[in-house]
């Protein structure tokens, strides 16, 4: 097999797609390189075929090797283990735009494995992985309606930047990843720092040019190295009595689909299907006929839902297209956690809980992009009971993806470490779900943080939007309706799932999946405007509950900061950390010291914190002549008493300085352990401290 290569100049380096050298036993394999970043992407199909499948059994397993960045994995085990969150998020990034372009009738199980084998810390490897995965599929013998490509868009110093470097991403106000085909984008995901709807639309338009170029580059590689496609395995069986069954089912399902409440609708629909299945039981003994029957039931519901919305402007729960479901907000619903909130929107409910921790609680990451830590963490849990089902309590790709969207939406409004020196963890427990639990997590998370006393810059709310379209003549969008606050059924049967989160002043989080080829700028603009109106409504409801940070919970860690001279850091820490460990143990606190001399003390209560702060001050401050100290009598001698005025610093209070009157014995005035006010009179040439009992001065 000959080696084929295509190249494209991107920024400061060539983007290279190559096949024929590596992974020749896979159905398709492409080596992609951009600068010092490189990804090997493969796709394989199982040998067995399952006929009549109505879904695509494809898995994407993006993985990063530590050797790619010249690193050895940290920890006891020196082998890459279970997928990290980042790898799962990139896998989803590849999966979402590619999955709709496979043919379910192909019937083979598919596995896409993009592996990052080189990383230079400058050129982002996730975009490269999307392009490589699509290219490997396009040149393979697996039927695929691609190619697809992806592009990251940043907004740095007032200008859009296509595929910014890691450094530019950190500086920018906007970072979104857009994926799509030559016909238009199909997936968008990212975060921003309160950007306008107009700026976001501009970023989408900017991305399309690069995506088209990347699709053309892949087509060029296909011409050089593409394989003939394998045949599809469609069912050549049709549902017997299909017209008769549809005629009987349509009026019954129309009534069932518009029952009030998700559970009632489910029961009513199941009843209709059960009655019809019983009537045609003999025919449906054939498994294929039974599957086709279920497919017809779904198709009828699909038609009914869309027709009602487009022709009558009525949704299955009776709402208008721009109407938001009833919202209730409560805070401090749990007695012990630092902050909690219950956010309910229709039949979707998030119990959000906020915990405040110390700097040692930060989330650290050991990956090929470099060691880093985050002081804001958000975890999302979707237990099966939230949809009335049984199942395992696991954290899957969906949970990680939804949690990441909510975290990005809130992160820009969480105060920095310098402004609020706590680690903030939010957990969203989905108690009930029927439409956009990720945005309920955004709203609930904001409320929980305010209830915990986190001084957020601004309040954040999120909303999920939908789209229903119907062609008219040559216009694929002759009829369309934009839906605010979509239900689960509208997400499943609609043409777009579009989530927007933000403040009153701009967008902070964004995610969109489109199931149809391209969406016009006009539709996108209207959807953004309608989303903003919905967001303002939700923010208003949230502000009725709480609109500013509450006082810190009494059981939250108490944090105190102070500055010490840089040359005193060593004295505070001590050999091997001996001094600071002793202080932490003595006062039951955590002490963190930065290189600039900033000392942060985390204590369970204010008394311990103040005592520890005083101890740190004693170790790191030089005693000042003329200052009055509350000292502790440590030792009594015939000629006076040694008094500790600061931790580790003692001075002599001579017997003559105990009183203006003659003192025969020191023990007549003092006893060991007594706390007395003393004034530092002098520090002699040998560094000894001479003290005077304050009562002797005042008499």
Residue pairs with C-beta under 8 A, 6 or more apart in sequence:
1 20
1 24
2 20
2 225
3 18
3 19
3 20
3 21
4 18
4 19
4 20
4 221
4 224
4 225
5 16
5 17
5 18
5 19
6 16
6 17
6 217
6 220
6 221
6 224
7 14
7 15
7 16
7 17
8 14
8 15
8 213
8 214
8 217
9 15
10 34
10 163
11 162
11 163
12 35
13 34
13 35
13 123
14 33
14 34
15 32
15 33
15 34
15 128
15 131
15 217
16 31
16 32
16 33
16 34
17 30
17 31
17 32
17 131
17 132
17 135
17 217
17 218
17 221
18 30
18 31
18 32
18 33
19 28
19 29
19 30
19 31
19 135
19 136
19 139
19 221
19 225
20 225
21 31
22 29
22 31
22 40
23 29
23 40
23 42
26 42
26 43
26 44
26 136
26 140
27 42
27 43
27 44
27 45
27 140
27 141
27 142
27 227
28 42
28 43
28 136
28 137
28 138
28 139
28 140
28 141
28 142
28 227
29 40
29 41
29 42
29 43
29 136
30 40
30 41
30 132
30 135
30 136
30 139
30 221
31 38
31 39
31 40
31 132
32 38
32 39
32 40
32 41
32 128
32 129
32 131
32 132
32 135
33 39
33 118
33 128
34 123
34 128
35 120
35 122
35 123
36 118
36 119
36 120
36 121
36 122
36 123
37 116
37 118
37 119
37 120
37 122
37 123
37 124
37 125
37 128
38 68
38 116
38 117
38 118
38 125
38 128
39 114
39 115
39 116
39 117
39 125
39 128
39 129
39 132
40 114
40 115
40 117
40 132
41 112
41 113
41 114
41 115
41 129
41 132
41 133
41 135
41 136
42 112
42 113
42 114
42 136
43 110
43 111
43 112
43 113
43 133
43 136
43 137
43 140
43 142
44 110
44 111
44 113
45 106
45 108
45 109
45 110
45 142
45 230
46 108
46 109
46 110
47 108
48 108
48 109
49 107
49 108
49 233
50 57
50 107
50 108
50 109
51 107
51 233
51 235
52 235
52 288
52 291
53 104
53 105
53 107
54 104
54 291
54 295
55 104
56 99
56 102
56 103
56 104
56 106
56 110
57 108
57 109
57 110
58 95
58 98
58 99
58 102
58 109
58 110
58 111
58 112
59 110
59 111
59 112
60 91
60 92
60 94
60 95
60 98
60 111
60 112
60 113
60 114
60 133
61 83
61 91
61 111
61 112
61 113
61 114
62 87
62 90
62 91
62 94
62 113
62 114
62 115
62 116
62 126
62 129
63 80
63 83
63 87
63 113
63 114
63 115
63 116
64 80
64 84
64 86
64 87
64 115
64 116
64 119
64 125
64 367
64 368
65 80
65 115
65 116
65 117
65 368
66 72
66 73
66 80
66 367
66 368
67 117
68 116
68 117
68 118
68 119
68 368
69 119
69 121
69 368
69 369
69 370
71 368
72 78
73 79
73 80
73 81
73 366
74 366
75 366
83 91
84 365
84 367
85 400
85 404
86 365
86 367
86 369
88 397
88 400
88 401
89 400
89 401
89 404
90 114
90 126
90 129
91 397
92 397
92 401
93 126
93 129
93 130
93 150
93 177
93 179
93 187
93 189
94 112
94 114
94 129
94 130
94 133
95 112
96 179
96 186
96 187
96 513
97 130
97 148
97 150
97 179
97 180
97 186
97 187
98 112
98 133
98 134
98 137
98 144
98 146
98 148
100 186
100 515
101 144
101 145
101 146
101 148
101 181
102 110
102 142
102 143
102 144
102 145
103 143
103 145
103 232
105 232
105 233
105 234
105 235
106 142
106 143
106 230
106 232
106 233
107 232
107 233
108 142
108 230
110 142
112 133
112 136
112 137
114 129
114 132
114 133
116 125
116 129
116 368
119 125
119 368
119 369
121 166
121 369
121 370
122 165
122 166
122 167
123 163
123 165
124 152
124 163
124 164
124 165
124 166
124 169
126 150
126 152
126 177
127 150
127 151
127 152
127 163
127 177
130 148
130 149
130 150
130 179
131 149
131 150
131 214
131 218
134 146
134 147
134 148
134 149
134 218
135 147
135 218
135 221
137 144
137 146
137 147
138 144
138 146
138 147
138 218
138 219
138 221
138 222
138 226
139 221
139 222
139 225
139 226
139 227
140 227
141 227
141 228
141 229
141 230
142 229
142 230
143 229
143 230
143 232
146 181
146 215
146 218
147 181
147 214
147 215
147 218
147 219
147 222
148 179
148 180
148 181
148 186
148 215
149 179
149 180
149 181
149 210
149 211
149 213
149 214
149 215
149 218
150 177
150 178
150 179
150 211
150 214
151 162
151 163
151 177
151 178
151 179
151 207
151 210
151 211
151 214
152 162
152 163
152 164
152 169
152 175
152 176
152 177
152 178
153 160
153 161
153 162
153 164
153 174
153 175
153 176
153 177
153 178
153 190
153 203
153 204
153 206
153 207
154 160
154 161
154 164
154 168
154 169
154 172
154 174
154 175
155 161
155 172
155 173
155 174
155 192
155 195
155 199
155 203
156 164
156 168
156 171
156 172
156 173
157 171
160 202
160 203
160 206
161 168
161 172
162 206
162 207
162 210
163 210
164 172
164 175
166 369
169 175
173 192
173 193
173 195
174 190
174 191
174 192
174 193
174 195
174 199
174 200
174 203
175 190
175 191
175 192
176 188
176 189
176 190
176 191
176 192
176 200
176 203
176 204
176 207
176 510
177 187
177 188
177 189
177 190
178 185
178 187
178 188
178 203
178 204
178 207
178 208
178 211
179 185
179 186
179 187
179 188
179 211
180 186
180 187
180 207
180 208
180 211
180 518
181 211
181 215
181 517
182 211
182 212
182 215
182 216
183 517
183 518
184 208
184 514
184 517
184 518
184 519
185 204
185 207
185 208
185 211
185 514
185 518
185 519
186 513
186 514
186 515
187 512
187 513
187 514
188 204
188 510
188 511
188 512
189 405
189 510
189 511
189 512
190 408
190 509
190 510
190 511
191 408
191 409
191 411
191 412
191 508
191 509
191 510
192 200
192 412
192 502
192 506
192 507
192 508
192 509
192 510
193 412
193 506
193 508
194 412
194 458
194 502
194 503
194 505
194 506
194 507
194 508
195 506
195 507
196 506
196 507
197 507
197 525
197 528
197 529
197 532
200 507
200 510
200 528
201 521
201 524
201 525
201 528
204 524
205 521
235 288
235 292
237 288
237 289
237 292
238 292
239 245
239 289
239 292
239 293
239 295
239 296
240 283
240 289
241 280
241 283
242 292
242 296
245 276
245 280
245 293
245 296
246 296
246 300
248 276
249 272
249 276
249 296
249 297
249 300
250 300
250 304
252 272
252 275
252 276
253 269
253 272
253 297
253 300
253 301
253 304
254 304
255 268
256 265
256 268
256 269
256 271
256 272
257 265
257 268
257 269
257 301
257 304
257 305
257 316
258 265
258 308
258 316
258 318
259 265
259 267
259 268
260 317
260 318
261 347
262 347
262 434
262 487
262 488
263 388
265 316
265 489
269 297
269 301
273 294
273 297
276 293
277 284
277 290
277 293
280 293
283 289
284 290
284 293
301 489
301 493
302 493
305 316
305 468
305 489
305 490
305 493
306 468
306 470
306 493
308 314
308 315
308 316
309 315
309 321
309 468
309 481
309 483
310 468
310 470
310 479
310 480
310 481
313 320
313 321
313 481
314 320
315 321
315 483
315 487
315 490
316 487
316 489
316 490
317 325
317 346
317 487
319 325
321 481
321 482
321 483
321 484
322 482
322 484
322 530
322 533
322 534
323 484
323 485
324 345
324 463
324 484
324 485
324 534
324 537
324 538
325 345
325 346
325 347
325 485
326 345
326 346
327 343
327 344
327 345
327 538
327 541
328 342
328 343
328 344
329 341
329 342
329 343
329 344
329 443
329 447
329 541
329 542
329 544
329 545
329 546
330 341
330 342
330 545
331 339
331 340
331 341
331 342
331 447
331 448
331 450
331 451
331 545
331 546
331 550
332 339
332 340
332 341
332 451
333 340
333 341
333 342
333 351
334 340
334 353
336 555
337 353
337 354
337 355
337 452
338 354
338 355
338 356
338 452
338 453
338 552
338 553
338 555
338 556
339 353
339 354
339 356
339 448
339 449
339 450
339 451
339 452
339 453
339 454
339 550
339 553
340 351
340 352
340 353
340 354
340 448
340 451
341 351
341 352
341 444
341 445
341 447
341 448
341 451
341 545
342 349
342 350
342 351
342 352
342 431
342 444
343 349
343 350
343 352
343 440
343 443
343 444
343 447
343 542
344 432
344 440
345 440
345 443
345 485
345 538
346 434
346 435
346 485
346 487
347 432
347 433
347 434
347 435
348 430
348 432
348 433
348 434
348 435
348 436
348 437
348 440
349 430
349 431
349 432
349 433
349 440
350 428
350 429
350 430
350 431
350 437
350 440
350 441
350 443
350 444
350 445
351 428
351 429
351 430
351 431
351 444
352 426
352 427
352 428
352 429
352 441
352 444
352 445
352 447
352 448
353 426
353 427
353 429
353 448
354 424
354 425
354 426
354 445
354 448
354 449
354 451
354 452
354 454
355 424
355 425
355 426
355 427
355 452
356 422
356 423
356 424
356 452
356 453
356 454
356 552
356 553
356 556
356 557
357 422
357 423
357 424
357 425
357 557
358 422
358 423
358 557
358 559
358 590
358 592
358 602
359 375
359 417
359 421
359 423
359 590
359 592
359 600
359 602
360 590
360 592
360 602
361 423
361 425
362 373
362 374
362 375
362 423
363 373
363 374
363 377
363 423
364 371
364 372
364 373
365 371
365 372
365 373
365 374
375 417
375 422
375 423
375 424
376 407
376 410
376 411
376 414
376 423
376 424
376 426
377 407
377 423
377 424
377 425
377 426
378 403
378 406
378 407
378 410
378 425
378 426
378 427
378 428
378 441
378 445
379 403
379 425
379 426
379 427
379 428
380 399
380 400
380 402
380 403
380 406
380 427
380 428
380 430
380 437
380 438
380 441
381 393
381 395
381 399
381 427
381 428
381 429
381 430
382 398
382 399
382 402
382 430
382 433
382 437
383 393
383 429
383 430
384 390
384 391
384 392
384 393
386 430
386 431
386 432
386 433
386 437
387 433
387 434
402 437
402 438
402 441
403 428
403 438
403 441
405 438
405 442
405 499
405 501
405 509
405 511
406 428
406 438
406 439
406 441
406 442
406 445
406 462
406 501
406 509
408 508
408 509
409 442
409 460
409 462
409 501
409 502
409 508
409 509
410 426
410 442
410 445
410 446
410 449
410 460
410 501
410 508
410 509
411 508
412 457
412 508
413 446
413 456
413 457
413 458
413 459
413 460
413 503
413 508
414 420
414 424
414 449
414 454
414 456
414 457
415 454
415 455
415 456
415 457
419 455
420 454
420 455
421 559
421 561
421 600
422 454
422 556
422 557
422 559
424 449
424 452
424 454
426 445
426 448
426 449
428 437
428 440
428 441
428 444
428 445
430 437
430 440
430 441
433 488
434 487
434 488
435 464
435 485
435 486
435 487
435 488
435 490
435 491
436 462
436 463
436 464
436 485
436 486
436 491
436 499
438 462
438 464
438 499
438 511
439 461
439 462
439 463
439 464
439 499
439 501
440 462
442 460
442 461
442 462
442 501
442 509
443 460
443 461
443 462
443 538
443 542
446 456
446 459
446 460
446 461
446 542
447 542
447 545
447 546
449 456
450 456
450 459
450 546
450 547
450 548
450 549
450 550
451 546
451 550
452 550
452 552
452 553
452 556
453 549
453 550
453 551
453 552
453 553
453 556
454 549
455 549
456 549
458 503
458 504
458 505
459 503
459 504
459 539
459 542
459 543
459 547
460 501
460 502
460 503
460 508
460 509
461 501
461 502
461 535
461 538
461 539
461 542
462 499
462 500
462 501
462 502
462 509
462 535
462 538
463 484
463 485
463 499
463 500
463 501
463 531
463 534
463 535
463 538
464 485
464 486
464 491
464 497
464 498
464 499
465 482
465 483
465 484
465 485
465 486
465 496
465 497
465 498
465 499
465 500
465 527
465 530
465 531
465 534
466 482
466 483
466 486
466 490
466 491
466 494
466 495
466 496
466 497
466 498
467 480
467 481
467 482
467 483
467 494
467 495
467 496
467 498
467 514
467 519
467 523
467 527
468 480
468 481
468 483
468 490
468 494
468 495
469 476
469 477
469 479
469 480
469 495
469 516
470 478
470 479
470 480
471 477
471 478
471 479
472 478
472 479
476 516
476 517
477 519
477 520
477 523
480 523
482 523
482 526
482 527
482 530
483 490
483 494
484 530
484 531
484 533
484 534
485 534
486 494
486 497
491 497
494 515
495 514
495 515
495 516
496 512
496 513
496 514
496 515
496 516
496 519
496 527
497 511
497 512
497 513
498 511
498 512
498 513
498 527
498 531
499 509
499 510
499 511
499 512
500 507
500 509
500 510
500 528
500 531
500 532
500 535
501 507
501 508
501 509
501 510
501 535
502 508
502 509
502 532
502 535
503 539
504 536
504 539
557 602
557 603
557 604
558 602
558 603
558 604
558 605
558 606
558 609
559 600
559 601
559 602
559 603
559 609
560 600
560 601
560 603
560 609
560 610
560 613
561 598
561 599
561 600
561 601
562 598
562 599
562 601
562 613
562 616
562 617
563 597
563 598
563 599
564 572
564 597
564 599
564 616
564 620
564 621
565 597
565 620
566 595
566 596
566 597
568 597
568 619
568 620
568 621
569 593
569 595
569 597
571 579
571 619
571 620
572 579
572 580
572 593
572 599
572 616
572 619
572 620
573 579
573 580
573 593
574 580
574 581
574 582
579 619
580 591
580 593
583 589
583 591
583 612
583 615
583 616
584 590
584 591
586 612
586 615
587 603
587 608
587 609
587 611
587 612
587 615
588 603
588 604
588 608
589 601
589 602
589 603
589 604
589 608
589 609
589 612
590 601
590 602
590 603
591 599
591 600
591 601
591 602
591 612
591 616
592 599
592 600
592 602
593 599
593 600
594 600
599 616
601 609
601 612
601 613
601 616
602 609
603 609
603 612
614 647
615 647
617 646
618 646
618 647
618 648
618 649
619 646
619 647
619 648
621 646
623 629
623 645
623 646
623 649
623 651
623 680
623 683
623 689
624 680
625 680
625 681
625 682
625 683
626 679
626 680
627 679
627 680
628 677
628 678
628 679
628 694
629 645
629 646
629 677
629 678
629 679
629 680
630 675
630 676
630 677
631 643
631 644
631 645
631 651
631 675
631 676
631 677
631 678
631 691
632 643
632 644
632 673
632 674
632 675
633 641
633 642
633 643
633 670
633 671
633 672
633 673
633 674
633 675
633 676
634 641
634 642
634 643
634 644
634 650
634 672
635 641
635 642
635 672
636 666
636 667
636 670
636 671
636 672
637 666
638 655
638 666
639 654
639 655
639 666
640 652
640 653
640 654
640 655
640 656
640 657
640 658
640 666
641 652
641 653
641 658
641 666
641 670
642 650
642 651
642 652
642 653
643 650
643 651
643 652
643 653
643 676
643 678
643 691
644 650
645 651
645 678
645 680
645 689
645 691
649 689
650 689
651 678
651 680
651 688
651 689
651 690
651 691
652 688
652 689
652 690
652 691
653 678
653 691
653 692
653 693
654 690
655 663
655 666
656 663
657 681
657 690
657 691
657 692
657 693
657 696
658 666
658 669
658 670
658 693
658 696
659 669
659 693
659 695
659 696
659 699
660 696
660 699
661 699
663 669
669 693
670 676
670 693
676 693
676 694
676 695
677 693
677 694
677 695
678 691
678 692
678 693
678 694
679 691
679 692
679 694
679 697
680 689
680 690
680 691
681 690
681 691
681 692
682 689
682 690
683 689
683 690
684 690
